Amino acid sequence: MTEIESCNRIKISSGSEQFEQLELLFEIYKLRENRKKLREKLRNLEKMIKRNTNKNITNRIEAFRIVAAENNEKFEEIMSTLKTSYNIFKLLNDEKDNRCFLRNLEEARKKRKVDLQQYEITKGYYLQKLLEINNSIDHLREVAISYYQVLEDNLIHLEDQRIKLTTEKLRKKIVKEEFHQKSQELESLKHQLEEKLAFLEVEIIEKELD
């Protein structure tokens, strides 16, 4: 690990277990996106092989299947360490499902398919589930906002490092090769932070319930 990576990793990993859970959630998000892309590429290749039995296409399909299997294995491994209360994807699906159950219950009551007592008991159950889910989502948003601020601070710190690096180059305190290497490291870290910030904002902080 380089000096730049070490410095920024300390700043990012010095948060609570809650932030670590958000890091796991971000990894799951990336793996989900990769899985979508791999499935699309596999579908396209399988369509091609129906028209062309080229061995190269067959090899590419097999390679994509291996990558997809590795992606799924890593996904399951990370999922096993992520707490349910931090899994925004499951929380949103559960929220949607419970609202659907309530709508179906209301329809069943209107058609007199369920008696009043059973209706009240079942409705109370789903309303309680919705309350718990929404409380979890609200808590997750609060944690995401806190971590967003931490990552923004890290982004500012990276910019300070970039300015310092440029100054050192101008004063000829570092050689050109070292400058380019460290510049690339800073750019890579900046990209990683921007990806995480976008994920937190779009998938959690600004996410609207259906």
N, C-alpha and C positions, 0 to 999 in steps of 0.2 A: 504493500500500500504506500502511495506517495505521500509527501508531506501535506500537499493540498487536500488529497482525499481524506487523510487521517484527521486533519483539522476540522473539516466539514462533517465527517462522520461523528465526531465527538459531539458537535453542536446539535446534530439531528437526533442522535441516539440517547441524548441525555434527558429525554422526556420520560413520561410515565409509561406504565404498561398500556394505558389507553392509546398512546401514540403508536406503540409497537403493534397494537391490533389494527390500527389504520394502515400501517405499512403492509401488514399481511393482506388487508382488504385491497390495497392498491395492486399487490402482486396477483391476487385473484382476478381483479379487473383486467389486468394485462393478459393473463392466461385465457380468460374468457374471450377477449378480442382476438387473440392468436388462434383460438379454436375456431372461431367464426371464419377467419381468413383461410385456415387450412381446409375446412370443410368446403368452402367455395372453390378453392384451387383443385381439390380432389374431384368435385363434381364436374368441373370443366375438363380435367384430364380424362375422367371416365367417359365423358361424351366424345372426346377426341379418339379414344381407343376403339370406340364402336365404329368409327369411320376409318381408322387407320391402326393396324396391328403392329406398328413400329415398336421394336424392342426398347428403344430409348424412352418412349412414353410409359411402357410397363415398368421400367426401372424407376422412373420419376414418381409414379404412383406408389410403388413400394417404399420409396424414400420418404414421401409425404406421410404415409401411414405410420412409419417408424417415428417420425417427428411428432405426429399427432398422439401416438401412444405415450411418448415421453412427456408431452404437454399435459395429457390427462393424469399421468402418474404424479407429476409435480403439483397439479391442481388439487388432487385428492390429499396429498401430503400436507399442503398448506391449509386446506379446508379443515383438516383434523385438529389444527392448532388455533383456528379462528373461533372466538366465542360467538354463539348465535346472536347475542344482543348487538354485535358489531357487523353482522352480515346484512348490509343494506339491501342487497338483492333479494334475500329471503324475506326480510321484513316487508319490503314493498309488495312482494308476491302474496305474502300472508294477509296483508292489509286488503289487497284487492280481492282475495278469495273470501275473506270474512264479510266484506261488503256484498259480495255476490250471494253468499249464504243468507244474509239478512233480506236481500231483495226477493230471493226465492221463498223465504219464510213468509214474507208479507203477501206474496202471490198465493201461497198455499192457504193462508188465513182468509184471504178474500174469497177463495173458492170453497171455503169451509172444509178443507182437507185435513185441518189440524184443529183440535179443540183449544179453547182459550187458555186453560192451565198449561198445556204443553207449549203453546205459543209463547206465553210469558216466560216460562223457564228457558226455552231455547233462545229467545231473543235476548234475555239477560246474559246468557252464556256468551253469545257472539259479541254483544256490546262490551262485556268485560274483556274479551280477547282483543277487541279493537282498541280499547283504552290502554291495555298493556303494550300493544304494538306501537301505538302512537307515542306513548311515553318513551319507549326504546328509541324510536326515530328522533324524537326531540333531544334526548340525551346524546345520541350519536351526532346530531348537528352541532350541539354545544362543544363536544370534543373536537369535531372537525374544524370548527371556527378557531378554537385555541391552537390547533396544530397548523392551521393555515397561516396564522400570525407568526408561529415559530419558523415555518418554511420561508415566509416573506423576509424575515430577519436574516435567514441564511442566504437568501438571494442578494440582499444588500451587502452582506459580508463578502460574498463572491465578487461583487462589483468592486469593493474596496481592494480585494486581492488583485483584481485585474489592473486597477489603476497603479497599485504598488509595483506590479510586475512590469508595466509599461515604463514607469519611472526608472526602475532598475536597468531596463534595457537602454533607455536614453542616456543614463549615466554610465553605461557600459560596465555595470556590475555583474551582468550575466551574458553569456555568449548567445548568439542567435539560435542555436539548436535547443538550448535549455529554455529560451523564451518561447519558442514554438511548441515545445513539449508541454510546458506548464499552461500555455494558452489553450491548448487542446483539452487538457484536463479540466480547466475552468469551464470551458464551453460545454464539455460533456456533463459536468455536474450541474451547470445552469439548466441544461436541457432536461435533466432528470427532475430537478426541482420544479420547473415549469410544468412538466407532465403531471406531477403530484398535485400541484396547485389547481390545475385545470380539472383533474379528477375530483378533488374535494369540492370544488365549486359546483361543477355540473352534476355530479352523481349523488352528492349529499346535501351541501349547504343550500343550493338553489333548486333542488329537486322538488317538484310538485307532485302531490298525491293525485291519483286519477279520481 
